[in-house]
Amino acid sequence: MTECKQLDFELPGLNGRRIEGNFRGGNVSSDGGLVVLRQVDRFLGLSKALAGRLPDRRDPDRIEHSLESMLRQRIYGLALGYEDLNDHDSLRKDLLWQAATERDEQLASCSTLCRLENRAERKEAWLMHEVLFEKFVSSFGSAPKELILDFDCTDDRIHGVQEGRHFHGYYDDFCFLPLYVFCGERLLVSYLRQSNMDSAKHAWAILALLVKALRKRWPKVKIILRADSGFCRWKMLRWCERVGVNYIVGLAKNQRLEALSAKLQKRAQRKYQRSGSKVRLFASFKYKAKSWDKKRRVIAKAEHGDRGANPRYVVTNLAGRSQALYDELYCARGDMENRVKEQQLGLFSDRTSCHAWWANQFRLLLSSAAYVLLEALRRIGLKGTELARAQVTTIRLRLLKIGAVITRNTRRIRLYLSSSFPLQELFCSCLDRFYG
């Protein structure tokens, strides 16, 4: 027999007053910032585009929750920190959540949302990526002169005996190996892969599709591929040279590279011994691995410090000074790693706990859609403010998690947000920037 517990509590008193509490406050929400997310979504047309593109295989006569409302419910939930579907069994009763998803009744239950995810197939993944690309292109007011495409992959630990599970020796665990492509802070691709493959697997095909689509829209745009040594594959570099794509890609060190840069490294060591502070020297030379078709330009960084030598190499077909290319262009790819961390740590892209493969790919793309909303909020709504460079978790905590009382009648829905909220002006400013 289920034991019902009264959710009342009492705390130590203050100045002769008792402190008591319960969960019977009525229509109060802790997610007042949902109205901001709703405005960003309406501005971008993201959930509307996804719902209009994705197939709905349900019987039309038995549909209670529209595809668009369920997508909004799930994407907004990830953006606001609700990674677990079970959370929606309570959130579905929240009047503010109902208003944000444009419904007057209770929202979809966790079971309904689970069925939505497990209906996903390959087609959904392709169509959602098309929408992500279209939103990326439409985010530019005019044709860009240059686009830098950052490719990177990461480990995504599995949650049990799932489709596509494999052990990865480098990460020393069973995991997936999703591939991400960013341009600046804007997301283009989040592609789930099995981990029993080369880290560069499918990267060439994805790059070719992106280059073709981008040049169709902007024929004169300069495209640069930037990636670490895991993506250094000479056939992909040769393709870039053939189609006019520039690249700057990490190159794993080996005995031949170390021999070619030995003099530079010794100079760095001598300078360090004289000065006692870290020394970095740069040079470039032509290099051809045994498997390559020809020699290519390699930039060598000879670094010596307290921990000894730390050589690094990149291969590129870009012109320019070696140090400028390495410091100002190649090292900037580290910011992409922060974007991947935002996806995994802030938006739960690694919550790929479904058994079916395409359901997990769908979850990854839902997380990506939540990122697109928050990135647009940061890029447009928070531009020039104290949160202009904030991580998504900081934006959620400081701007979106606000206590709100909701009243609803036949004529209006009114929100009473916390009077002591410290970012009231910034909140209203964001709404103004996305209104219309």
DOVO-198216 format. One record per residue (C-alpha): residue number from 0; chain; z, y, x. Coordinates in steps of 0.5 Angstrom, whole numbers, plus 500, padded with zeros to 3 digits. Layout:
N
nr->NUM; kette->A; zz->Z; yy->Y; xx->X
...
This chain:
436
nr->0; kette->A; zz->500; yy->500; xx->500
nr->1; kette->A; zz->498; yy->507; xx->503
nr->2; kette->A; zz->504; yy->511; xx->504
nr->3; kette->A; zz->503; yy->518; xx->502
nr->4; kette->A; zz->506; yy->524; xx->507
nr->5; kette->A; zz->508; yy->531; xx->505
nr->6; kette->A; zz->505; yy->535; xx->510
nr->7; kette->A; zz->511; yy->540; xx->510
nr->8; kette->A; zz->514; yy->542; xx->517
nr->9; kette->A; zz->520; yy->547; xx->519
nr->10; kette->A; zz->521; yy->550; xx->525
nr->11; kette->A; zz->527; yy->553; xx->528
nr->12; kette->A; zz->529; yy->560; xx->525
nr->13; kette->A; zz->529; yy->567; xx->527
nr->14; kette->A; zz->534; yy->573; xx->525
nr->15; kette->A; zz->537; yy->569; xx->520
nr->16; kette->A; zz->530; yy->567; xx->517
nr->17; kette->A; zz->528; yy->560; xx->516
nr->18; kette->A; zz->521; yy->558; xx->518
nr->19; kette->A; zz->517; yy->553; xx->514
nr->20; kette->A; zz->510; yy->551; xx->513
nr->21; kette->A; zz->505; yy->547; xx->509
nr->22; kette->A; zz->498; yy->546; xx->509
nr->23; kette->A; zz->497; yy->548; xx->502
nr->24; kette->A; zz->495; yy->555; xx->503
nr->25; kette->A; zz->488; yy->555; xx->499
nr->26; kette->A; zz->481; yy->557; xx->501
nr->27; kette->A; zz->483; yy->559; xx->508
nr->28; kette->A; zz->478; yy->557; xx->514
nr->29; kette->A; zz->479; yy->557; xx->522
nr->30; kette->A; zz->472; yy->558; xx->523
nr->31; kette->A; zz->470; yy->565; xx->520
nr->32; kette->A; zz->465; yy->566; xx->526
nr->33; kette->A; zz->461; yy->561; xx->522
nr->34; kette->A; zz->457; yy->567; xx->519
nr->35; kette->A; zz->455; yy->570; xx->525
nr->36; kette->A; zz->452; yy->563; xx->527
nr->37; kette->A; zz->449; yy->563; xx->520
nr->38; kette->A; zz->446; yy->570; xx->522
nr->39; kette->A; zz->443; yy->567; xx->528
nr->40; kette->A; zz->440; yy->561; xx->525
nr->41; kette->A; zz->437; yy->566; xx->520
nr->42; kette->A; zz->434; yy->570; xx->525
nr->43; kette->A; zz->431; yy->564; xx->529
nr->44; kette->A; zz->429; yy->560; xx->523
nr->45; kette->A; zz->431; yy->554; xx->527
nr->46; kette->A; zz->434; yy->550; xx->522
nr->47; kette->A; zz->429; yy->552; xx->517
nr->48; kette->A; zz->424; yy->550; xx->522
nr->49; kette->A; zz->427; yy->543; xx->523
nr->50; kette->A; zz->428; yy->541; xx->516
nr->51; kette->A; zz->420; yy->543; xx->515
nr->52; kette->A; zz->418; yy->539; xx->520
nr->53; kette->A; zz->422; yy->533; xx->520
nr->54; kette->A; zz->420; yy->527; xx->515
nr->55; kette->A; zz->425; yy->526; xx->510
nr->56; kette->A; zz->424; yy->518; xx->508
nr->57; kette->A; zz->430; yy->518; xx->502
nr->58; kette->A; zz->428; yy->517; xx->495
nr->59; kette->A; zz->427; yy->524; xx->492
nr->60; kette->A; zz->430; yy->522; xx->485
nr->61; kette->A; zz->437; yy->520; xx->489
nr->62; kette->A; zz->437; yy->526; xx->494
nr->63; kette->A; zz->444; yy->530; xx->493
nr->64; kette->A; zz->444; yy->534; xx->500
nr->65; kette->A; zz->438; yy->537; xx->503
nr->66; kette->A; zz->436; yy->535; xx->510
nr->67; kette->A; zz->436; yy->543; xx->511
nr->68; kette->A; zz->444; yy->543; xx->509
nr->69; kette->A; zz->445; yy->537; xx->513
nr->70; kette->A; zz->442; yy->539; xx->519
nr->71; kette->A; zz->446; yy->546; xx->519
nr->72; kette->A; zz->452; yy->542; xx->517
nr->73; kette->A; zz->451; yy->538; xx->524
nr->74; kette->A; zz->449; yy->543; xx->528
nr->75; kette->A; zz->454; yy->549; xx->526
nr->76; kette->A; zz->459; yy->543; xx->527
nr->77; kette->A; zz->457; yy->542; xx->534
nr->78; kette->A; zz->457; yy->549; xx->536
nr->79; kette->A; zz->464; yy->550; xx->533
nr->80; kette->A; zz->467; yy->544; xx->537
nr->81; kette->A; zz->467; yy->539; xx->532
nr->82; kette->A; zz->464; yy->533; xx->535
nr->83; kette->A; zz->466; yy->527; xx->531
nr->84; kette->A; zz->463; yy->526; xx->524
nr->85; kette->A; zz->470; yy->524; xx->521
nr->86; kette->A; zz->471; yy->532; xx->522
nr->87; kette->A; zz->466; yy->533; xx->516
nr->88; kette->A; zz->470; yy->529; xx->511
nr->89; kette->A; zz->475; yy->535; xx->511
nr->90; kette->A; zz->470; yy->541; xx->513
nr->91; kette->A; zz->466; yy->539; xx->507
nr->92; kette->A; zz->471; yy->542; xx->502
nr->93; kette->A; zz->471; yy->549; xx->506
nr->94; kette->A; zz->468; yy->554; xx->502
nr->95; kette->A; zz->466; yy->558; xx->508
nr->96; kette->A; zz->462; yy->552; xx->511
nr->97; kette->A; zz->459; yy->551; xx->504
nr->98; kette->A; zz->457; yy->558; xx->504
nr->99; kette->A; zz->454; yy->558; xx->511
nr->100; kette->A; zz->450; yy->552; xx->509
nr->101; kette->A; zz->448; yy->555; xx->502
nr->102; kette->A; zz->451; yy->550; xx->498
nr->103; kette->A; zz->456; yy->551; xx->492
nr->104; kette->A; zz->458; yy->544; xx->492
nr->105; kette->A; zz->462; yy->540; xx->497
nr->106; kette->A; zz->458; yy->538; xx->503
nr->107; kette->A; zz->455; yy->532; xx->506
nr->108; kette->A; zz->461; yy->526; xx->508
nr->109; kette->A; zz->461; yy->523; xx->515
nr->110; kette->A; zz->458; yy->517; xx->512
nr->111; kette->A; zz->452; yy->521; xx->509
nr->112; kette->A; zz->451; yy->525; xx->516
nr->113; kette->A; zz->451; yy->518; xx->520
nr->114; kette->A; zz->446; yy->515; xx->515
nr->115; kette->A; zz->442; yy->522; xx->517
nr->116; kette->A; zz->442; yy->520; xx->525
nr->117; kette->A; zz->441; yy->513; xx->524
nr->118; kette->A; zz->434; yy->514; xx->520
nr->119; kette->A; zz->432; yy->518; xx->526
nr->120; kette->A; zz->426; yy->515; xx->530
nr->121; kette->A; zz->421; yy->517; xx->536
nr->122; kette->A; zz->417; yy->521; xx->531
nr->123; kette->A; zz->424; yy->526; xx->530
nr->124; kette->A; zz->425; yy->526; xx->537
nr->125; kette->A; zz->417; yy->529; xx->538
nr->126; kette->A; zz->418; yy->534; xx->532
nr->127; kette->A; zz->424; yy->537; xx->534
nr->128; kette->A; zz->422; yy->538; xx->541
nr->129; kette->A; zz->416; yy->542; xx->538
nr->130; kette->A; zz->420; yy->546; xx->534
nr->131; kette->A; zz->425; yy->548; xx->541
nr->132; kette->A; zz->418; yy->549; xx->544
nr->133; kette->A; zz->416; yy->554; xx->539
nr->134; kette->A; zz->423; yy->558; xx->539
nr->135; kette->A; zz->422; yy->558; xx->546
nr->136; kette->A; zz->415; yy->561; xx->546
nr->137; kette->A; zz->417; yy->566; xx->540
nr->138; kette->A; zz->423; yy->569; xx->544
nr->139; kette->A; zz->418; yy->573; xx->548
nr->140; kette->A; zz->416; yy->579; xx->546
nr->141; kette->A; zz->410; yy->580; xx->551
nr->142; kette->A; zz->407; yy->575; xx->555
nr->143; kette->A; zz->411; yy->573; xx->561
nr->144; kette->A; zz->408; yy->574; xx->568
nr->145; kette->A; zz->412; yy->568; xx->571
nr->146; kette->A; zz->416; yy->562; xx->568
nr->147; kette->A; zz->420; yy->558; xx->573
nr->148; kette->A; zz->421; yy->551; xx->570
nr->149; kette->A; zz->428; yy->547; xx->572
nr->150; kette->A; zz->428; yy->540; xx->572
nr->151; kette->A; zz->434; yy->536; xx->572
nr->152; kette->A; zz->438; yy->530; xx->570
nr->153; kette->A; zz->445; yy->528; xx->569
nr->154; kette->A; zz->449; yy->522; xx->567
nr->155; kette->A; zz->451; yy->520; xx->560
nr->156; kette->A; zz->457; yy->515; xx->560
nr->157; kette->A; zz->455; yy->510; xx->554
nr->158; kette->A; zz->461; yy->508; xx->549
nr->159; kette->A; zz->460; yy->501; xx->549
nr->160; kette->A; zz->454; yy->495; xx->548
nr->161; kette->A; zz->449; yy->500; xx->546
nr->162; kette->A; zz->441; yy->500; xx->546
nr->163; kette->A; zz->439; yy->502; xx->553
nr->164; kette->A; zz->445; yy->501; xx->557
nr->165; kette->A; zz->444; yy->499; xx->564
nr->166; kette->A; zz->449; yy->500; xx->570
nr->167; kette->A; zz->447; yy->506; xx->575
nr->168; kette->A; zz->449; yy->505; xx->582
nr->169; kette->A; zz->450; yy->512; xx->584
nr->170; kette->A; zz->454; yy->514; xx->578
nr->171; kette->A; zz->458; yy->507; xx->579
nr->172; kette->A; zz->458; yy->506; xx->571
nr->173; kette->A; zz->454; yy->504; xx->565
nr->174; kette->A; zz->450; yy->510; xx->563
nr->175; kette->A; zz->444; yy->514; xx->560
nr->176; kette->A; zz->440; yy->519; xx->564
nr->177; kette->A; zz->438; yy->524; xx->560
nr->178; kette->A; zz->433; yy->529; xx->563
nr->179; kette->A; zz->433; yy->537; xx->562
nr->180; kette->A; zz->428; yy->542; xx->562
nr->181; kette->A; zz->430; yy->549; xx->562
nr->182; kette->A; zz->427; yy->556; xx->563
nr->183; kette->A; zz->432; yy->561; xx->565
nr->184; kette->A; zz->438; yy->560; xx->560
nr->185; kette->A; zz->433; yy->557; xx->555
nr->186; kette->A; zz->432; yy->550; xx->553
nr->187; kette->A; zz->425; yy->547; xx->553
nr->188; kette->A; zz->427; yy->539; xx->553
nr->189; kette->A; zz->433; yy->534; xx->553
nr->190; kette->A; zz->430; yy->527; xx->553
nr->191; kette->A; zz->434; yy->521; xx->553
nr->192; kette->A; zz->432; yy->516; xx->558
nr->193; kette->A; zz->435; yy->509; xx->560
nr->194; kette->A; zz->439; yy->509; xx->567
nr->195; kette->A; zz->435; yy->503; xx->570
nr->196; kette->A; zz->429; yy->508; xx->572
nr->197; kette->A; zz->427; yy->513; xx->578
nr->198; kette->A; zz->430; yy->520; xx->576
nr->199; kette->A; zz->423; yy->523; xx->576
nr->200; kette->A; zz->421; yy->518; xx->571
nr->201; kette->A; zz->417; yy->521; xx->566
nr->202; kette->A; zz->418; yy->528; xx->569
nr->203; kette->A; zz->410; yy->529; xx->571
nr->204; kette->A; zz->408; yy->527; xx->564
nr->205; kette->A; zz->413; yy->532; xx->561
nr->206; kette->A; zz->411; yy->538; xx->566
nr->207; kette->A; zz->404; yy->536; xx->564
nr->208; kette->A; zz->405; yy->537; xx->557
nr->209; kette->A; zz->409; yy->544; xx->558
nr->210; kette->A; zz->404; yy->547; xx->563
nr->211; kette->A; zz->398; yy->545; xx->558
nr->212; kette->A; zz->402; yy->548; xx->552
nr->213; kette->A; zz->404; yy->554; xx->556
nr->214; kette->A; zz->397; yy->556; xx->559
nr->215; kette->A; zz->394; yy->555; xx->552
nr->216; kette->A; zz->399; yy->561; xx->549
nr->217; kette->A; zz->399; yy->565; xx->556
nr->218; kette->A; zz->393; yy->563; xx->560
nr->219; kette->A; zz->395; yy->568; xx->566
nr->220; kette->A; zz->402; yy->566; xx->567
nr->221; kette->A; zz->405; yy->564; xx->573
nr->222; kette->A; zz->408; yy->557; xx->573
nr->223; kette->A; zz->413; yy->555; xx->578
nr->224; kette->A; zz->417; yy->548; xx->578
nr->225; kette->A; zz->424; yy->548; xx->581
nr->226; kette->A; zz->428; yy->541; xx->582
nr->227; kette->A; zz->432; yy->538; xx->587
nr->228; kette->A; zz->430; yy->532; xx->592
nr->229; kette->A; zz->430; yy->527; xx->586
nr->230; kette->A; zz->424; yy->530; xx->583
nr->231; kette->A; zz->420; yy->530; xx->590
nr->232; kette->A; zz->414; yy->525; xx->588
nr->233; kette->A; zz->408; yy->527; xx->592
nr->234; kette->A; zz->403; yy->525; xx->587
nr->235; kette->A; zz->407; yy->530; xx->582
nr->236; kette->A; zz->406; yy->535; xx->588
nr->237; kette->A; zz->399; yy->534; xx->589
nr->238; kette->A; zz->398; yy->535; xx->581
nr->239; kette->A; zz->401; yy->541; xx->581
nr->240; kette->A; zz->396; yy->544; xx->587
nr->241; kette->A; zz->390; yy->541; xx->583
nr->242; kette->A; zz->392; yy->545; xx->577
nr->243; kette->A; zz->395; yy->551; xx->580
nr->244; kette->A; zz->402; yy->550; xx->579
nr->245; kette->A; zz->407; yy->553; xx->584
nr->246; kette->A; zz->413; yy->548; xx->586
nr->247; kette->A; zz->419; yy->549; xx->590
nr->248; kette->A; zz->423; yy->542; xx->591
nr->249; kette->A; zz->428; yy->539; xx->595
nr->250; kette->A; zz->427; yy->534; xx->600
nr->251; kette->A; zz->432; yy->529; xx->602
nr->252; kette->A; zz->433; yy->529; xx->610
nr->253; kette->A; zz->431; yy->523; xx->614
nr->254; kette->A; zz->430; yy->522; xx->622
nr->255; kette->A; zz->423; yy->525; xx->622
nr->256; kette->A; zz->426; yy->532; xx->619
nr->257; kette->A; zz->432; yy->532; xx->623
nr->258; kette->A; zz->428; yy->531; xx->629
nr->259; kette->A; zz->423; yy->537; xx->627
nr->260; kette->A; zz->429; yy->542; xx->626
nr->261; kette->A; zz->433; yy->539; xx->632
nr->262; kette->A; zz->432; yy->546; xx->636
nr->263; kette->A; zz->434; yy->550; xx->630
nr->264; kette->A; zz->440; yy->546; xx->629
nr->265; kette->A; zz->442; yy->547; xx->636
nr->266; kette->A; zz->441; yy->554; xx->636
nr->267; kette->A; zz->445; yy->554; xx->630
nr->268; kette->A; zz->451; yy->550; xx->633
nr->269; kette->A; zz->451; yy->555; xx->639
nr->270; kette->A; zz->451; yy->561; xx->635
nr->271; kette->A; zz->457; yy->558; xx->631
nr->272; kette->A; zz->461; yy->556; xx->638
nr->273; kette->A; zz->460; yy->563; xx->640
nr->274; kette->A; zz->462; yy->567; xx->634
nr->275; kette->A; zz->467; yy->562; xx->630
nr->276; kette->A; zz->464; yy->564; xx->623
nr->277; kette->A; zz->458; yy->560; xx->619
nr->278; kette->A; zz->451; yy->560; xx->622
nr->279; kette->A; zz->445; yy->559; xx->617
nr->280; kette->A; zz->438; yy->559; xx->620
nr->281; kette->A; zz->431; yy->558; xx->617
nr->282; kette->A; zz->424; yy->556; xx->619
nr->283; kette->A; zz->418; yy->553; xx->616
nr->284; kette->A; zz->413; yy->547; xx->619
nr->285; kette->A; zz->408; yy->543; xx->616
nr->286; kette->A; zz->411; yy->536; xx->615
nr->287; kette->A; zz->407; yy->529; xx->612
nr->288; kette->A; zz->411; yy->523; xx->610
nr->289; kette->A; zz->408; yy->516; xx->611
nr->290; kette->A; zz->406; yy->516; xx->604
nr->291; kette->A; zz->404; yy->523; xx->603
nr->292; kette->A; zz->396; yy->525; xx->602
nr->293; kette->A; zz->397; yy->531; xx->607
nr->294; kette->A; zz->402; yy->535; xx->610
nr->295; kette->A; zz->406; yy->540; xx->606
nr->296; kette->A; zz->410; yy->546; xx->608
nr->297; kette->A; zz->417; yy->545; xx->609
nr->298; kette->A; zz->423; yy->550; xx->609
nr->299; kette->A; zz->429; yy->548; xx->614
nr->300; kette->A; zz->436; yy->551; xx->613
nr->301; kette->A; zz->440; yy->549; xx->619
nr->302; kette->A; zz->447; yy->551; xx->618
nr->303; kette->A; zz->453; yy->550; xx->622
nr->304; kette->A; zz->460; yy->551; xx->620
nr->305; kette->A; zz->468; yy->548; xx->620
nr->306; kette->A; zz->465; yy->542; xx->618
nr->307; kette->A; zz->459; yy->541; xx->622
nr->308; kette->A; zz->452; yy->541; xx->621
nr->309; kette->A; zz->449; yy->542; xx->614
nr->310; kette->A; zz->442; yy->541; xx->614
nr->311; kette->A; zz->437; yy->542; xx->608
nr->312; kette->A; zz->430; yy->542; xx->607
nr->313; kette->A; zz->425; yy->544; xx->601
nr->314; kette->A; zz->418; yy->543; xx->600
nr->315; kette->A; zz->414; yy->548; xx->597
nr->316; kette->A; zz->407; yy->551; xx->596
nr->317; kette->A; zz->409; yy->558; xx->595
nr->318; kette->A; zz->408; yy->564; xx->600
nr->319; kette->A; zz->414; yy->568; xx->603
nr->320; kette->A; zz->419; yy->568; xx->608
nr->321; kette->A; zz->423; yy->562; xx->609
nr->322; kette->A; zz->430; yy->565; xx->608
nr->323; kette->A; zz->428; yy->569; xx->601
nr->324; kette->A; zz->425; yy->563; xx->598
nr->325; kette->A; zz->431; yy->558; xx->600
nr->326; kette->A; zz->436; yy->563; xx->598
nr->327; kette->A; zz->433; yy->567; xx->592
nr->328; kette->A; zz->429; yy->562; xx->589
nr->329; kette->A; zz->431; yy->555; xx->590
nr->330; kette->A; zz->439; yy->556; xx->590
nr->331; kette->A; zz->438; yy->559; xx->584
nr->332; kette->A; zz->437; yy->553; xx->581
nr->333; kette->A; zz->444; yy->552; xx->581
nr->334; kette->A; zz->445; yy->556; xx->575
nr->335; kette->A; zz->441; yy->550; xx->571
nr->336; kette->A; zz->447; yy->546; xx->573
nr->337; kette->A; zz->451; yy->550; xx->569
nr->338; kette->A; zz->447; yy->550; xx->563
nr->339; kette->A; zz->447; yy->542; xx->563
nr->340; kette->A; zz->455; yy->543; xx->563
nr->341; kette->A; zz->455; yy->547; xx->557
nr->342; kette->A; zz->451; yy->542; xx->554
nr->343; kette->A; zz->455; yy->536; xx->556
nr->344; kette->A; zz->462; yy->539; xx->556
nr->345; kette->A; zz->462; yy->545; xx->551
nr->346; kette->A; zz->457; yy->542; xx->546
nr->347; kette->A; zz->458; yy->534; xx->546
nr->348; kette->A; zz->451; yy->532; xx->548
nr->349; kette->A; zz->454; yy->526; xx->551
nr->350; kette->A; zz->457; yy->524; xx->545
nr->351; kette->A; zz->451; yy->519; xx->544
nr->352; kette->A; zz->456; yy->513; xx->541
nr->353; kette->A; zz->451; yy->510; xx->536
nr->354; kette->A; zz->448; yy->503; xx->537
nr->355; kette->A; zz->441; yy->505; xx->536
nr->356; kette->A; zz->437; yy->508; xx->541
nr->357; kette->A; zz->433; yy->514; xx->537
nr->358; kette->A; zz->440; yy->516; xx->533
nr->359; kette->A; zz->443; yy->517; xx->540
nr->360; kette->A; zz->436; yy->521; xx->542
nr->361; kette->A; zz->437; yy->525; xx->535
nr->362; kette->A; zz->444; yy->527; xx->537
nr->363; kette->A; zz->442; yy->529; xx->544
nr->364; kette->A; zz->437; yy->534; xx->540
nr->365; kette->A; zz->442; yy->536; xx->535
nr->366; kette->A; zz->447; yy->539; xx->541
nr->367; kette->A; zz->441; yy->542; xx->544
nr->368; kette->A; zz->439; yy->546; xx->537
nr->369; kette->A; zz->447; yy->548; xx->537
nr->370; kette->A; zz->445; yy->551; xx->544
nr->371; kette->A; zz->439; yy->554; xx->542
nr->372; kette->A; zz->443; yy->558; xx->537
nr->373; kette->A; zz->449; yy->560; xx->542
nr->374; kette->A; zz->444; yy->562; xx->547
nr->375; kette->A; zz->441; yy->567; xx->543
nr->376; kette->A; zz->447; yy->569; xx->540
nr->377; kette->A; zz->449; yy->571; xx->548
nr->378; kette->A; zz->442; yy->573; xx->550
nr->379; kette->A; zz->441; yy->578; xx->544
nr->380; kette->A; zz->448; yy->579; xx->540
nr->381; kette->A; zz->452; yy->579; xx->546
nr->382; kette->A; zz->447; yy->583; xx->551
nr->383; kette->A; zz->451; yy->589; xx->555
nr->384; kette->A; zz->458; yy->586; xx->552
nr->385; kette->A; zz->464; yy->583; xx->556
nr->386; kette->A; zz->461; yy->576; xx->553
nr->387; kette->A; zz->454; yy->577; xx->556
nr->388; kette->A; zz->455; yy->572; xx->561
nr->389; kette->A; zz->460; yy->568; xx->558
nr->390; kette->A; zz->460; yy->560; xx->557
nr->391; kette->A; zz->459; yy->557; xx->550
nr->392; kette->A; zz->466; yy->555; xx->550
nr->393; kette->A; zz->469; yy->562; xx->551
nr->394; kette->A; zz->464; yy->565; xx->546
nr->395; kette->A; zz->467; yy->559; xx->541
nr->396; kette->A; zz->474; yy->561; xx->542
nr->397; kette->A; zz->474; yy->568; xx->543
nr->398; kette->A; zz->468; yy->570; xx->538
nr->399; kette->A; zz->467; yy->564; xx->533
nr->400; kette->A; zz->474; yy->561; xx->532
nr->401; kette->A; zz->477; yy->567; xx->527
nr->402; kette->A; zz->482; yy->566; xx->521
nr->403; kette->A; zz->479; yy->567; xx->514
nr->404; kette->A; zz->481; yy->567; xx->507
nr->405; kette->A; zz->475; yy->566; xx->502
nr->406; kette->A; zz->475; yy->568; xx->495
nr->407; kette->A; zz->469; yy->566; xx->491
nr->408; kette->A; zz->467; yy->567; xx->484
nr->409; kette->A; zz->460; yy->568; xx->480
nr->410; kette->A; zz->458; yy->574; xx->483
nr->411; kette->A; zz->460; yy->574; xx->490
nr->412; kette->A; zz->463; yy->571; xx->496
nr->413; kette->A; zz->468; yy->575; xx->500
nr->414; kette->A; zz->471; yy->574; xx->507
nr->415; kette->A; zz->478; yy->577; xx->509
nr->416; kette->A; zz->478; yy->576; xx->516
nr->417; kette->A; zz->484; yy->576; xx->521
nr->418; kette->A; zz->487; yy->584; xx->521
nr->419; kette->A; zz->489; yy->582; xx->528
nr->420; kette->A; zz->483; yy->579; xx->531
nr->421; kette->A; zz->481; yy->583; xx->538
nr->422; kette->A; zz->474; yy->583; xx->538
nr->423; kette->A; zz->472; yy->586; xx->531
nr->424; kette->A; zz->467; yy->591; xx->533
nr->425; kette->A; zz->464; yy->586; xx->537
nr->426; kette->A; zz->464; yy->581; xx->531
nr->427; kette->A; zz->460; yy->587; xx->527
nr->428; kette->A; zz->456; yy->589; xx->532
nr->429; kette->A; zz->453; yy->582; xx->533
nr->430; kette->A; zz->452; yy->581; xx->525
nr->431; kette->A; zz->448; yy->588; xx->526
nr->432; kette->A; zz->443; yy->585; xx->531
nr->433; kette->A; zz->441; yy->579; xx->527
nr->434; kette->A; zz->441; yy->582; xx->520
nr->435; kette->A; zz->435; yy->582; xx->517
